[in-house]
Amino acid sequence: MAMLIRGGHLIDPAAGRDGVYDILVKDGIVAKLVEWTEGTAPVRSEAAETVIEAEGKYVMPGFIDLHVHLREPGLEYKETIATGAMAAAAGGFTSVCPMPNTKPSTDTPEKIKALLEKAKQDTKIHILPIGAISIGQEGKELADIKGMAEAGAVAFSEDGKSVMNSALYAEGLKLAAEAGVPVFAHCEDIDLVRGGVMNAGKRAKELGLPGITNAVEDIITARDIFLARETGVKLHLCHCSTKDSVKMIALAKAEGLPVSGETGPHYFTMIDEEIPEDWGNYKMNPPLRGREDKEALIKALQDNVLEAIATDHAPHSKEEKEQSMLKSPFGIVGSETAYALTVTELVRTGKITMTQLVERMSASPAKILGINKGSLQVGMPADITIADTETAWSIDPEKFYSKGKNTPFAGKEVFGKIYYTIADGEIAFEQK
């Protein structure tokens, strides 16, 4: 089967392409690229069974989300692999990395294989599993890191918490380094949380809620960077939210350490002072921080200190989130709003370019994982996102494909629509 994507504005930073192209896809692979220049004939539509007219839209390597929670197995009332993957496809993501904090946790080679098999049956996009560092994510005994890597785990993480036993964690980092697989670090000193539910600041005091200080994140960020230097592991720091975590990543990079970092759209879209009320949909971990932190995160995205934008898509039931932050679980959904929030907050304001957006949402995530994605060169998999930056729409969680409707951005006016998400040359999402 062949597909022709005609006349779209291709942005492919990894290949150095930024122009209008015809793209011919055959058998799931990019077969031909023809730039629209004077004297160059476009690809004829007869060459393909499916033709997508992409004039006026951006054509990009498929987005890769390094950080999602699909909840299956064990928590299917929040999300399933099928619903989470559909939400991701609707957001332009052709690949997602589910964290292991399911019930039971993804902590054995057999569970990695089972997840991959289920994904083949239930989704059209790529599911790239992340394995747990410790058995049951209890921080007491290391999981079979070598075995999970061989079974298909693309990274290891204890996301949702940190391994607080530094000696055990260091041993896990060594094993991950030997397996050639990165570790994705959730940086949180659990002993410093002290029941906090939002950023420790003026707004927390006004709402009468216990706060989470920046030190909760910063202390473990420092520890993990030092351990990465000691063990040689490729370290990726998840959902960075503080100005000092950014400073430490910059220092690590300056030293030549294999350290990368991500942040989420919510952290560069909103700050704690803008939280209007005590409501569970404003509760996330780490929490929305202060203005200086937000500005530091944006600068880090501009300067490639933070290489990736990831969603930390964390669906919960309406009953769980429609209550005080004191009782609600941490987490918001993000798969279906990440692109539009990034376009609205960063691209249309001139803070980053569309090329940088593609780098942060596709090319760099592929590089962090070490996978053959993130570019649309001839011979590469046809994972493609087609979108614009002009269409205005209002975020309506009731229209989400995700089971989770828990977003703080309901009703927010944003720009940028996803029109097609194509994985291995097959349409996974089409805007109707």
N, C-alpha and C positions, 0 to 999 in steps of 0.2 A: 504493500500500500504506500502511496505517495501523497504528500501534502505540500501545497505551495502557500507560503506566506508572502504576500505581494505588497511592496511599496511602504513597508513600515520603517520607522527611524530606529535602526539597530544601534544599540549601545552595548559594546562588549569591551570593557577595559582590558581584560586579559589578552585580547587579540589586537588591541589598539584600533578598534573600529568604532566610528561615530558618523553614521551617514544613512542614506536611504538605500535599502537593499531588497532584493527578492531572495527568499530562502527556500530551497527545495529540500524536503525531508523524505527520505526513503527508508523503509524498514526500521524506523525509530532512530535513524542517524542523520545528522546534517550532511546532505549529499552535495549541495552546490550553493554558493553565495555569489550573487551578481549585484554590484553596486549600480545605482541609477546615476550614470554620468552621461554626458553628451556623447552620442555615438555608440552607446552600449545598449544592446537589445535586452529588454526584460525577459524573464523566463516565461514561456508560453503556458497558459493555464491548462492546455491539453496534457501537459506533463504530469498532472496530478489529479487524483480522484476528488480530493478535498482542496478547495481554494479559500483562503482567508484574506480578505481585503483589509490591509492594515494601515492604509494611508491616514496620516494624522495621529497615529498612535506610536508609542514606543514599543520596540521589540527587544526583549532583554533575556539573558540567560536566566533560567528558572531560579526563583528565590529559594534559599536554603535556610531553614529555621533551626538554629543550633539548640533550641531550648523549648520543648513543649512537654505537657503532661497529658497523656491520652487516657489515663485512668484504668484501662483494661489490662490485666484482669483485676477483678475484685471490687472495683468502684464504678461499674458500668452505669449506675444511675447518674453519675456526673458527666461521663463521656465514654465513648467506645473508640476503638481504632477506626471504625468506619466513619463515625460522625466527626471525630477530630481530624481525620484526613480530608474529609469533604470541606470542613471549615478552612483548613490550610489551603486547599486548592482554590477555594473562593477568595482567599487572600493573596493568591499569586505564588504560593509555595509549591514547588515540585518535589522537595525533599524536606523531611522533618526528623529531628532527633528526639525521641521520647525518653524522658528521664525514668529511672528505675523504681521510683517510689510508688509502685502499685502494691496490691495485696493479693498474693505474696509479691515481694520485690523481685525485680529481674536480677538475680544473683547467681545463676548457674548457666553453663553452656546450653543445657536443655531448654531453659526458659528463653534464651536468646533465639534459639532455633524455632521454638514454638511461636514467638512473636513474629519472626520473619515469615513463617508459613501462614499465619493468620493474616498478615498484611497483604500477602499475595492474593488471598481470597477476597479481602474486604476493601481494597483500595486500588486506585490507579496511580497514585503518587508513590514516591520512594520513602519507606520507613527505615531509618538508620538507627538501630537501637544503641542505647547507652547502658552499660552494665554497672551494677552496684560495686562499690569498693569493698564493703564488708558484708558478711552474711546477714541477711535480714535488715541491712542498714542499721545494725545495732551498735556498730563501732567496737565490737569485741573480738572478732575473728575475721581475717581476710577471706574474701570470696575467691573463686577460681578465676583469677584475672587472665592468666595465660589461656585457659580453656575458652573463656568467653570471647577473647580476641580472635581465637581461631574459628569460633562459631559465627562470627560476624559482628561483634560489638565494635562500634567505631570510636568509642570513648568510654571512660569510666567516671562516675560521679557518685557522690552521696547526697545529691541535691535534695533540698528540703531541710538539710542540716549539714554540719561539718563533722568529720571524724575528729573528735576532740583528743583522742589518744595520739599524740604526735609521733611516738615511736612506731605504733601500728601503721599510721598514715604514711610515714616515710618508707616503710617496707612496701606498702601498696604502690607508692610512687615509683619505687625501684622496679617492681614487677611490670608496671605499665610501661616504663621506659624500655625495659628489655623486650616487651611485646611490640614496641613501636607505635603505641596508641596513646593519645593525649588524655589527660585528666582534666575534667571540668569541675572547677572548685566553687562550691557555695560557701561563701566566707561569712561565718556567723559564730561569734563566741557565745554559746548558749548560756553560759553562766552570767553574762552581762545583760541579757535581755530583760530579766527581772519583770516578766509579765507585760512588757511593752507591746503596744499595738499600732503605734504610728510614730513618726519622727519626733524626737525629743526637742521641742521648741515652744514658741509662744502659743501656737495654735493648739497643741496638745494640752497646755495648761488651761486655755480658754474652754476647751471641751471637757476638761476634767478627766483626761485619759493618760495612762502611763506611757512614757515615751521610750523610744529606742535610739540610743546615741550613735553617732558615726563610728565611735570606737568599736562597737559590736562587729562591724564589717572590717574596719581598718586593721585591727589586731590580727585577725586570721589571714587577711590579705598579705600582711608582712610575713607571717609565719610560712604561708604556702610558697611565697616567692623564695624565701631562704631555703626551704626544703627542695624546691625545684632546682635551685643552684647546686645543692648537695647531691641530688639524685640524678640529674640530667633529664628529668621528664619534661615533656612538652606540656606546659601548664596553660589552661584557658580559664580566665576568671569570669564567672557568670554574673549576670545582672548587676554590674557595677553601679553604685548610686552615690558615692561620695567623692569630694574633690581630692582627698588624700589617697584614695585607692588609685585614682588616675595618676597622681604624682608618683606613686610607687611603681606602677606599670611602666611609666616613662623612664624611671631610673633603671628598672630591670632591662628594658629594651636597650638603653644606652650602654649597659654592661654586656649586651650581646646574648642575654638569656632568652630561651625560646618561650616567651610569655606573651599571651594575647588576652584581649578582654572584649566583652560585649556590654551593651546597655540596652534597655528596652524603651519603646516609644513613650511609655507613660512617664519615664524619668526626665525626658526632655520636653514633655508637653505640659506637665502640671507640677506644682510645688505644694508643700504641706499647708502653707498659709491660704491656699485656694480651696481647701477642703471645707465645704459649707456646713457640714453636719456630721454627727456621729452615725455613720452608716457603713455596713459591712462591705459595700462595693468600693470603698476607699481604702480598704485594708489589704496590703500586699507586703511581701517580704523579699528584699528590704523595702522599707516604706518610702513613700514620696518624701524627698528631702527638701532642703532650703534652696533659695535662689542662687547662692554661690556654687552649690553643688551642681545644679542644673546647668549653669553657665560653663562650669569646668567640664562636664560631660559633653556638651556641644563642641567645645574647643577640642576635646580629645577625639571626637569623631572627625572634625575638620583636619586634624593633624595626623590621623592614622595611629594615634595611641590606642584608641579603641577601634578595632578593625571590623567589628560586627554589630549589627542591630538584630536582636533576637526578641521573641515575644514573651517568653516565660508564660505561655498560654496555660492557665490554671483554672479549669472549669469547676464550679461547684453548683449545687442545687440552689434554687431560689430560696427555699426555706432556710438553708444554711447562711446565706448572705443577707437576707432581709432582716437584719437585726443589728444590735450594737456591735461595734468593733471588738468589744470585750468578749463577746461570745462567738463571733463569726470566725471561720477559718481564713487564713491568709490566701490571697491569690485573686487575680482577675484574668479574664480571657483577652486574647490579643491577636489571634490568627487573622481575623477578618477586618481588623482596623489598622494593622501595623503599617501597611503601605500608605494608606491615605493620611494617617497621622504624620508619617515621615515627610510626605510631600507637602502637607499643609504647614507643618511647624518648621521644617528645615529647608526644603527645596524652594517653595514659593516665597519664602522670606529671604532667600539668597544666602543662607548659612552654609548649605552644601549644594553641589551640582547634581544633576541626574547621574553623571558618571560616578560620583562618589556614592550615591544611593545604591547603584548596582554593585559597586565594590563592597559596600557594607552588608548588602543583603544577598549577594550571590558569590562573587569572585573570592572575597576573603574568607567567608565560611567554608567554601570548598577547599581553600588552601589550608585552613586550620585543621580540617578533617583529613587532608591528604587524599582527596578523592578526585576522580576524573570528571568533574563537573565545573560549573561556574563560567563556562565560555561556550560560544557557538561556532567554533572552528570546524571546518570540514572534517568529518570522521568522528566527531564527538557526539554523545547522546543528545537527542533533540528534546531537551528540557527547556521550555520556553515560556516566558510570561509576556503577555501583550496587555498594555495599559495606557491610560492617558494621565495627564496632570491637570486637566481643565474642568472636568465634570464635577459639579458640586452636588453633594448629597448629605443627608442627615443620618447620623448613626442611630439605627433602630435595632436594639438587641433581639426583639421579637422576630426579626428576619434572619437572624444568624442560623447557619447550618449547625453550629455547635450546640450541644445540649446546654452548655453554660451560657447564661445571659448576664453574668456578673461583670459588668463594665462600669467604670466611673464616667464614661464618655457618652452615655445615652443622650441623644438630642444634639450633640455637638455637630456643627456644620464643618464639613471637611471637603477636600478636593482630591481627585484621583480615583479612577475606577479601574478595576481589573476586568478585562474583556475575555481573555482566554488564558487558561493554564494548561500547558501541554507537557506531558511526561512520556519520554521515550516515543515521541511522535503521535501519541494518542491524547485526544482532548479529555482532560480531567474536570475542567470547569469551563462553561461558556456563559457569558452574561446574556440573559434573555431580555 
